[in-house]
Each structure stands twice: as structure tokens, then as C-alpha cells.
Amino acid sequence: MLKTISILFFSIIINTIVYSQSVDKQTFYNAFSGESLEKIDAVLTSLEKAKSSDINNVYLAGLKMKKASLINSPIKKLNIFKEGKNLLETEISKYPINTEFRFIRLAIQEKAPDFLGYNTNLQEDKKIIVKNYSTIDNVLRKYILEYSKKSEILKTTDLK
């Protein structure tokens, strides 16, 4: 009986630790920058199991909008995109100068089809990213630099 209780207690602690953690930046950006629906779904599942937080919400939002670009059903595509957009805009309204949140939105808006009308913050986001680039962590800086090499909006020369 004591052994069963100990095992149950240990399992609860492990599940609490595992599911309360956020997905790390590298895991998120590897899925976000790729084209693998399977990787995106795996990270989305982890985020949905994790404790809710502002960064988890932004990562969820970004991956949902990225996922929308990779699925075939127009209705599902639009619904998933809108869900992600609403979540991202909520978090940006709470933290309007968060560089990472702005970078994720810029990356989404730059690739979003014009008919969605979700491209009005590109210059505003770029300005915040450029201004804060030297103060952000190295992992995020690496992904922004890589993104800038193929971006039409955010150029590598902007980050110097």
C-alpha cells in the first residue's frame, strides 16, 4: 500500500513538473520556422498540456497561424488562423513592447495572404525589433537574424 501511494505521489509530481513547463525557444522556433505539420502538432500538444502563461499563449498563437498555412481545408485554415490571431493580439495588447511577441507577429504578417488583412503592423513591429535587438537573449537574436536573411521587411542590415 505504501509503495503504491509512493508511486502515485511520484507520478503526480513528475506530471506536474512536465506539464507546467513551457516549451523552450529552440523547440518552438524549430517548429515555427519549418514546414512540418507533424512537428507543429507535437509542439502544439505540449503547449496545450503546459501551464498557461503569456509566452505559451504566444507560442500557441504563432504555431496555430503557421499550421493554418499548411493545411488544406479552407474553413479549418481560416478558423485556426483567427484563433491564433486573437490569442496573439491579446498577448501583444498586454505586453506591447515585448520584442519576441512582435517578432512572431511580424513573421506571421509578412507571410499572411493579403485577403486576410493581417499585415498592418509590419513597420511598427520592425521598429521595436530593431530597437531592442541588442538587448534580447542570444537564442531569439539568432532566430531573428536567420529570419532577416530571407525577409522583405526586416533586413540583416537593420539589425547592426
Contacts in CASP RR format, 6 or more apart in sequence:
PFRMAT RR
TARGET T0000
AUTHOR 0000-0000-0000
METHOD contacts of the structure
MODEL  1
MLKTISILFFSIIINTIVYSQSVDKQTFYNAFSGESLEKIDAVLTSLEKA
KSSDINNVYLAGLKMKKASLINSPIKKLNIFKEGKNLLETEISKYPINTE
FRFIRLAIQEKAPDFLGYNTNLQEDKKIIVKNYSTIDNVLRKYILEYSKK
SEILKTTDLK
19 49 0 8 1.000
19 50 0 8 1.000
19 51 0 8 1.000
20 50 0 8 1.000
20 51 0 8 1.000
21 50 0 8 1.000
21 51 0 8 1.000
22 47 0 8 1.000
22 50 0 8 1.000
22 51 0 8 1.000
22 53 0 8 1.000
22 55 0 8 1.000
22 56 0 8 1.000
22 59 0 8 1.000
23 43 0 8 1.000
23 46 0 8 1.000
23 47 0 8 1.000
23 50 0 8 1.000
23 56 0 8 1.000
23 59 0 8 1.000
25 137 0 8 1.000
25 139 0 8 1.000
25 140 0 8 1.000
25 143 0 8 1.000
26 139 0 8 1.000
27 43 0 8 1.000
27 46 0 8 1.000
28 43 0 8 1.000
28 59 0 8 1.000
28 63 0 8 1.000
29 139 0 8 1.000
29 143 0 8 1.000
30 39 0 8 1.000
31 39 0 8 1.000
31 40 0 8 1.000
31 42 0 8 1.000
31 43 0 8 1.000
31 63 0 8 1.000
31 66 0 8 1.000
32 40 0 8 1.000
32 62 0 8 1.000
32 63 0 8 1.000
32 66 0 8 1.000
32 104 0 8 1.000
32 107 0 8 1.000
33 143 0 8 1.000
33 146 0 8 1.000
33 147 0 8 1.000
35 70 0 8 1.000
37 67 0 8 1.000
37 70 0 8 1.000
37 71 0 8 1.000
40 63 0 8 1.000
40 66 0 8 1.000
40 67 0 8 1.000
40 70 0 8 1.000
41 67 0 8 1.000
43 59 0 8 1.000
43 63 0 8 1.000
44 60 0 8 1.000
44 63 0 8 1.000
44 64 0 8 1.000
44 67 0 8 1.000
47 56 0 8 1.000
47 59 0 8 1.000
47 60 0 8 1.000
47 63 0 8 1.000
48 60 0 8 1.000
50 56 0 8 1.000
54 91 0 8 1.000
54 94 0 8 1.000
54 95 0 8 1.000
55 100 0 8 1.000
57 87 0 8 1.000
57 88 0 8 1.000
57 90 0 8 1.000
57 91 0 8 1.000
58 87 0 8 1.000
58 88 0 8 1.000
58 91 0 8 1.000
58 100 0 8 1.000
58 101 0 8 1.000
58 104 0 8 1.000
59 104 0 8 1.000
60 84 0 8 1.000
60 87 0 8 1.000
61 84 0 8 1.000
61 85 0 8 1.000
61 86 0 8 1.000
61 87 0 8 1.000
61 88 0 8 1.000
61 91 0 8 1.000
61 104 0 8 1.000
62 84 0 8 1.000
62 88 0 8 1.000
62 104 0 8 1.000
62 108 0 8 1.000
64 80 0 8 1.000
64 81 0 8 1.000
64 83 0 8 1.000
64 84 0 8 1.000
64 87 0 8 1.000
65 80 0 8 1.000
65 81 0 8 1.000
65 84 0 8 1.000
65 85 0 8 1.000
65 88 0 8 1.000
65 108 0 8 1.000
65 112 0 8 1.000
66 108 0 8 1.000
67 80 0 8 1.000
68 76 0 8 1.000
68 77 0 8 1.000
68 78 0 8 1.000
68 80 0 8 1.000
68 81 0 8 1.000
69 77 0 8 1.000
69 111 0 8 1.000
71 77 0 8 1.000
71 80 0 8 1.000
81 112 0 8 1.000
81 116 0 8 1.000
85 108 0 8 1.000
85 118 0 8 1.000
88 101 0 8 1.000
88 104 0 8 1.000
88 105 0 8 1.000
88 108 0 8 1.000
91 98 0 8 1.000
91 101 0 8 1.000
92 98 0 8 1.000
92 101 0 8 1.000
92 102 0 8 1.000
92 105 0 8 1.000
95 101 0 8 1.000
97 128 0 8 1.000
97 132 0 8 1.000
99 128 0 8 1.000
99 129 0 8 1.000
99 132 0 8 1.000
99 133 0 8 1.000
99 135 0 8 1.000
99 136 0 8 1.000
99 140 0 8 1.000
100 136 0 8 1.000
100 140 0 8 1.000
102 124 0 8 1.000
102 125 0 8 1.000
102 128 0 8 1.000
102 129 0 8 1.000
103 125 0 8 1.000
103 129 0 8 1.000
103 140 0 8 1.000
103 143 0 8 1.000
103 144 0 8 1.000
103 147 0 8 1.000
105 121 0 8 1.000
105 125 0 8 1.000
106 121 0 8 1.000
106 122 0 8 1.000
106 125 0 8 1.000
106 126 0 8 1.000
106 129 0 8 1.000
106 153 0 8 1.000
106 154 0 8 1.000
107 147 0 8 1.000
108 118 0 8 1.000
109 118 0 8 1.000
109 119 0 8 1.000
109 120 0 8 1.000
109 121 0 8 1.000
109 122 0 8 1.000
109 125 0 8 1.000
110 119 0 8 1.000
110 122 0 8 1.000
110 151 0 8 1.000
110 152 0 8 1.000
110 153 0 8 1.000
110 154 0 8 1.000
112 118 0 8 1.000
112 119 0 8 1.000
122 153 0 8 1.000
123 153 0 8 1.000
126 153 0 8 1.000
126 154 0 8 1.000
126 158 0 8 1.000
129 144 0 8 1.000
129 154 0 8 1.000
130 154 0 8 1.000
130 158 0 8 1.000
130 159 0 8 1.000
133 141 0 8 1.000
133 144 0 8 1.000
133 159 0 8 1.000
136 144 0 8 1.000
144 154 0 8 1.000
144 159 0 8 1.000
145 156 0 8 1.000
145 159 0 8 1.000
147 154 0 8 1.000
148 154 0 8 1.000
148 155 0 8 1.000
148 156 0 8 1.000
148 158 0 8 1.000
148 159 0 8 1.000
149 156 0 8 1.000
END
